[in-house]
Amino acid sequence: MPEKIIKQTLSEQIYNILKEDILSGRILMGDKLTNRELQERFQVSSTPVRDAINRLSKDGLTQEVSKSGAQLITFDYSYANELNDFITFLACRAVMLSSTEPDTEKLVEKLQMYEEEMAGAKTSMEYFEADFRYHKVFFDHCGNRFMKETYKQYNFIRTLLIRYAIRTEDERDLGIRQHRGITQAFQKKDYEKARKLMEEHYLSGMQLAREHYREGDTFRENKK
């Protein structure tokens, strides 16, 4: 049955729905996005579908874009490790740069708000959205627009990787506890400790992934 599109930009609506489908696992990494199927699904012409696919491509989520559609990327453990190292470097740098903010208390209030949203999340989508916003606080206040834009682009891909690893309530709770430790250190103006805890937080995410995947595995589906 066709899905109704709320009036906004059609390509924007389709893009957001596809990203949600990818994050939730309804569309798997490596799957093909076919223009014709998407046109039928959303009851639109080819133009907004192509525009949405092009946006996914700019996000680094597709490969082999053609007139008929595109294929989502697949990534192996080595790719995941490199990406995690890159995001870890940016996140730690953002902590230190944001420490120069004149009013760090407002920053801390935002961090605490997103911690509570993570704790109250009823779905994986809600949990990872709050997690994204928690980390984005540091990038919003780091004073570097390029770091902020780079984080927004590549963190989504990292989230796709980590969602395969964070499956249980205990694993979610671990992330929340780590966030609280970072926030407390930042609030006490122990910025070096906050940076170190941020580094450990990102490394532990990959450790969880390591427990579910062997080197050479492709991050394509949620394996049991």
Buried (B, 14 or more C-beta within 10 A) or exposed (E): EEEEBEEEEBBBBBBEBBBEBBBEBEBBBBBEBBBEEBBEBBEBEEEBBBBBBBBBBEBEBBEEBEEEBBBBBBBBBEBBBEBBEEBBEBBBBBBBBBBEBEEBEEBBEBBBEBBEBBBEBEEBEEBBBBBBBBBBBBBBBBEBEEBBEBBEEBBBBBBBBBBBBBBEEEBBEBBBEBBBBBBBBBBEEBBEBBBBBBBBBBEBBBEBBBEBBEEEBEBBEEEE
